[in-house]
């Protein structure tokens, strides 16, 4: 049986990302995700409530409405860049911004 994890994420899309609904340039999206990461880090990067609040406010993913919760997933389900970063995290650990075809992500592993 393959390992499964559970995670939350915040996605910031840009106009060149896959399935994008964003008008942001790639540079502006990257700056925004870095700013969000810095703000969460200054508060408490292990605090799910803080992370969820930022996901609800900023995430371009439909999961943002539920605080960025993605549920449980195994390897081979998410895009490679996202999966690689998510599986490297310890429980309660937040990633630095990660770029994929969909834009920029911050991931918080919760199980």
Backbone as CSV, one residue per row, in Angstrom:
resi,resn,N_x,N_y,N_z,CA_x,CA_y,CA_z,C_x,C_y,C_z
1,UNK,0.844,-1.188,0.000,0.000,0.000,0.000,0.888,1.251,0.000
2,UNK,0.591,2.173,-0.887,1.432,3.364,-0.968,1.049,4.383,0.106
3,UNK,2.021,5.184,0.446,1.831,6.205,1.472,0.822,7.250,0.992
4,UNK,-0.034,7.688,1.903,-0.966,8.774,1.612,-0.744,9.879,2.635
5,UNK,-0.945,11.092,2.185,-0.855,12.234,3.084,-2.118,13.071,2.915
6,UNK,-2.276,14.039,3.782,-3.392,14.970,3.729,-2.800,16.371,3.812
7,UNK,-3.372,17.303,3.035,-2.782,18.640,3.003,-3.800,19.718,2.636
8,UNK,-3.401,20.935,2.953,-4.101,22.148,2.542,-3.178,22.860,1.564
9,UNK,-3.744,23.722,0.715,-2.860,24.541,-0.110,-3.522,25.857,-0.461
10,UNK,-2.668,26.786,-0.853,-3.093,28.075,-1.397,-2.505,28.127,-2.796
11,UNK,-3.332,28.434,-3.776,-2.893,28.531,-5.169,-3.085,29.952,-5.663
12,UNK,-2.025,30.514,-6.223,-2.113,31.806,-6.901,-1.802,31.551,-8.372
13,UNK,-2.802,31.761,-9.213,-2.627,31.569,-10.654,-2.126,32.858,-11.293
14,UNK,-1.600,32.716,-12.493,-1.257,33.874,-13.310,-1.849,33.637,-14.693
15,UNK,-1.829,34.651,-15.531,-2.548,34.536,-16.807,-2.001,33.453,-17.734
16,UNK,-0.779,32.982,-17.500,-0.196,31.932,-18.344,-0.306,30.539,-17.726
17,UNK,-0.940,30.416,-16.549,-1.036,29.098,-15.922,-2.213,28.298,-16.492
18,UNK,-2.146,26.991,-16.339,-3.167,26.088,-16.875,-4.535,26.392,-16.257
19,UNK,-5.570,26.395,-17.080,-6.951,26.652,-16.637,-7.100,27.970,-15.872
20,UNK,-6.285,28.950,-16.220,-6.244,30.181,-15.440,-7.486,31.043,-15.613
21,UNK,-7.875,31.627,-14.498,-8.924,32.641,-14.480,-8.319,33.959,-13.990
22,UNK,-7.003,34.041,-13.996,-6.305,35.185,-13.415,-5.793,36.134,-14.493
23,UNK,-5.732,37.386,-14.144,-5.147,38.400,-15.031,-3.751,38.804,-14.571
24,UNK,-3.281,38.221,-13.452,-1.964,38.574,-12.934,-0.856,38.102,-13.869
25,UNK,0.210,38.887,-13.952,1.393,38.414,-14.652,2.065,37.368,-13.767
26,UNK,2.949,36.585,-14.347,3.662,35.568,-13.564,4.456,36.225,-12.439
27,UNK,5.116,37.344,-12.732,5.903,38.046,-11.708,5.028,38.533,-10.549
28,UNK,3.843,39.078,-10.872,2.953,39.577,-9.824,2.396,38.420,-8.989
29,UNK,2.090,37.300,-9.632,1.600,36.125,-8.904,2.689,35.598,-7.970
30,UNK,3.924,35.572,-8.453,5.043,35.099,-7.633,5.258,36.020,-6.440
31,UNK,5.182,37.317,-6.658,5.337,38.276,-5.553,4.220,38.084,-4.537
32,UNK,2.982,37.899,-5.006,1.851,37.724,-4.100,2.011,36.456,-3.257
33,UNK,2.395,35.356,-3.858,2.540,34.111,-3.097,3.672,34.242,-2.064
34,UNK,4.753,34.943,-2.434,5.850,35.162,-1.469,5.373,36.034,-0.305
35,UNK,4.569,37.058,-0.610,4.033,37.933,0.444,3.115,37.150,1.386
36,UNK,2.253,36.290,0.819,1.355,35.467,1.634,2.167,34.529,2.523
37,UNK,3.186,33.906,1.949,4.045,32.989,2.705,4.703,33.716,3.878
38,UNK,5.207,34.902,3.622,5.858,35.698,4.671,4.865,36.042,5.783
39,UNK,3.651,36.455,5.400,2.645,36.825,6.405,2.250,35.623,7.262
40,UNK,2.050,34.461,6.637,1.695,33.262,7.406,2.855,32.876,8.325
41,UNK,4.077,32.948,7.801,5.259,32.578,8.595,5.416,33.468,9.818
42,UNK,5.099,34.751,9.678,5.225,35.688,10.797,4.182,35.410,11.868
43,UNK,3.022,34.911,11.462,1.964,34.611,12.431,2.261,33.265,13.081
44,UNK,2.052,32.172,12.360,2.343,30.839,12.889,2.078,29.847,11.762
45,UNK,3.136,29.410,11.102,2.982,28.568,9.916,2.403,27.185,10.216
46,UNK,2.391,26.780,11.482,1.820,25.476,11.831,0.333,25.579,12.196
47,UNK,-0.170,26.804,12.287,-1.546,27.023,12.708,-2.497,26.877,11.517
48,UNK,-3.286,25.800,11.509,-4.204,25.548,10.398,-5.244,26.645,10.241
49,UNK,-5.701,27.227,11.337,-6.728,28.271,11.259,-6.202,29.476,10.479
50,UNK,-4.982,29.890,10.771,-4.374,31.014,10.052,-4.224,30.653,8.577
51,UNK,-3.707,29.459,8.290,-3.517,29.023,6.912,-4.853,29.003,6.173
52,UNK,-5.893,28.437,6.803,-7.214,28.359,6.180,-7.765,29.747,5.875
53,UNK,-7.587,30.685,6.804,-8.067,32.055,6.584,-7.412,32.668,5.340
54,UNK,-6.106,32.449,5.180,-5.408,32.965,4.006,-5.875,32.260,2.736
55,UNK,-6.131,30.954,2.813,-6.625,30.204,1.654,-7.984,30.730,1.213
56,UNK,-8.873,30.952,2.172,-10.211,31.469,1.857,-10.099,32.835,1.189
57,UNK,-9.211,33.660,1.689,-9.078,35.037,1.177,-8.366,35.103,-0.177
58,UNK,-7.327,34.278,-0.389,-6.457,34.469,-1.547,-6.456,33.354,-2.596
59,UNK,-6.748,32.111,-2.230,-6.512,30.996,-3.152,-7.405,31.042,-4.387
60,UNK,-6.804,30.753,-5.542,-7.534,30.672,-6.809,-8.088,29.272,-7.050
61,UNK,-7.812,28.342,-6.165,-8.321,26.971,-6.292,-9.717,26.899,-5.670
62,UNK,-10.574,26.069,-6.228,-11.915,25.884,-5.659,-11.839,25.431,-4.200
63,UNK,-10.747,24.744,-3.835,-10.569,24.289,-2.449,-10.417,25.463,-1.479
64,UNK,-10.116,26.636,-1.993,-9.957,27.809,-1.142,-11.189,28.096,-0.300
65,UNK,-12.369,27.820,-0.867,-13.619,28.056,-0.132,-13.692,27.221,1.138
66,UNK,-13.031,26.066,1.136,-13.010,25.208,2.328,-11.657,25.299,3.036
67,UNK,-11.013,26.448,2.933,-9.747,26.671,3.626,-8.558,26.018,2.963
68,UNK,-8.721,25.599,1.700,-7.609,25.009,0.955,-7.443,23.513,1.175
69,UNK,-8.407,22.868,1.841,-8.272,21.447,2.166,-8.374,20.585,0.909
70,UNK,-7.377,19.736,0.712,-7.343,18.842,-0.450,-7.704,17.406,-0.087
71,UNK,-7.767,17.120,1.194,-8.052,15.755,1.622,-6.825,14.876,1.523
72,UNK,-7.082,13.576,1.505,-6.003,12.596,1.481,-5.697,12.210,0.034
73,UNK,-4.410,12.065,-0.273,-4.011,11.651,-1.626,-2.703,10.884,-1.562
74,UNK,-2.516,10.033,-2.546,-1.288,9.267,-2.660,-0.432,9.806,-3.783
75,UNK,0.664,9.128,-4.035,1.559,9.538,-5.126,0.890,9.255,-6.469
76,UNK,1.186,10.137,-7.433,0.638,9.976,-8.770,-0.696,10.665,-8.983
77,UNK,-1.192,11.357,-7.963,-2.490,12.031,-8.062,-2.319,13.513,-8.423
78,UNK,-1.401,14.178,-7.765,-1.160,15.611,-7.981,-0.051,15.809,-9.018
79,UNK,0.059,17.041,-9.541,1.151,17.326,-10.466,2.481,17.135,-9.745
80,UNK,3.500,16.755,-10.497,4.785,16.323,-9.927,5.400,17.338,-8.963
81,UNK,5.465,18.598,-9.346,6.107,19.612,-8.498,5.391,19.722,-7.150
82,UNK,4.074,19.702,-7.209,3.267,19.789,-5.992,3.485,18.541,-5.134
83,UNK,3.383,17.387,-5.762,3.543,16.116,-5.050,4.917,16.005,-4.395
84,UNK,5.958,16.329,-5.139,7.314,16.245,-4.588,7.450,17.104,-3.337
85,UNK,6.937,18.330,-3.401,7.034,19.237,-2.253,6.180,18.740,-1.090
86,UNK,4.966,18.293,-1.367,4.038,17.861,-0.311,4.577,16.649,0.447
87,UNK,5.125,15.678,-0.286,5.599,14.458,0.364,6.902,14.662,1.139
88,UNK,7.609,15.762,0.884,8.835,16.067,1.641,8.522,16.717,2.986
89,UNK,7.322,17.263,3.121,6.958,17.977,4.346,6.659,17.015,5.482
90,UNK,7.005,17.442,6.687,6.571,16.720,7.873,5.162,17.178,8.234
91,UNK,4.481,16.424,9.054,3.139,16.808,9.489,3.212,18.157,10.207
92,UNK,2.345,19.086,9.812,2.328,20.417,10.404,3.304,21.387,9.767
93,UNK,4.041,20.936,8.768,5.053,21.772,8.124,4.483,22.447,6.872
94,UNK,4.899,23.689,6.640,4.462,24.466,5.484,5.601,24.580,4.477
95,UNK,5.264,24.447,3.199,6.278,24.566,2.139,6.584,26.024,1.840
96,UNK,7.710,26.234,1.194,7.988,27.509,0.551,7.130,27.516,-0.715
97,UNK,6.987,28.653,-1.405,6.212,28.648,-2.644,6.769,27.640,-3.659
98,UNK,5.855,26.912,-4.286,6.178,25.872,-5.264,5.476,26.230,-6.566
99,UNK,6.202,26.161,-7.675,5.602,26.474,-8.967,5.191,25.194,-9.693
100,UNK,3.991,25.218,-10.279,3.529,24.132,-11.147,2.880,24.770,-12.375
101,UNK,2.356,23.947,-13.268,1.662,24.466,-14.451,0.436,25.291,-14.080
102,UNK,-0.064,25.086,-12.856,-1.280,25.776,-12.425,-1.013,27.107,-11.740
103,UNK,0.249,27.403,-11.455,0.609,28.651,-10.780,1.547,28.367,-9.623
104,UNK,1.384,29.140,-8.545,2.247,29.022,-7.376,1.437,28.532,-6.183
105,UNK,1.979,27.562,-5.453,1.304,26.950,-4.316,2.103,27.151,-3.036
106,UNK,1.379,27.209,-1.923,1.957,27.007,-0.599,1.188,25.807,-0.044
107,UNK,1.899,24.843,0.489,1.291,23.612,0.962,1.501,23.473,2.467
108,UNK,0.456,23.070,3.160,0.539,22.776,4.593,0.097,21.325,4.774
109,UNK,1.041,20.476,5.172,0.698,19.063,5.382,0.074,18.895,6.755
110,UNK,-1.036,18.171,6.812,-1.685,17.993,8.113,-1.769,16.540,8.548
111,UNK,-1.419,15.599,7.707,-1.382,14.181,8.120,-0.564,13.387,7.120
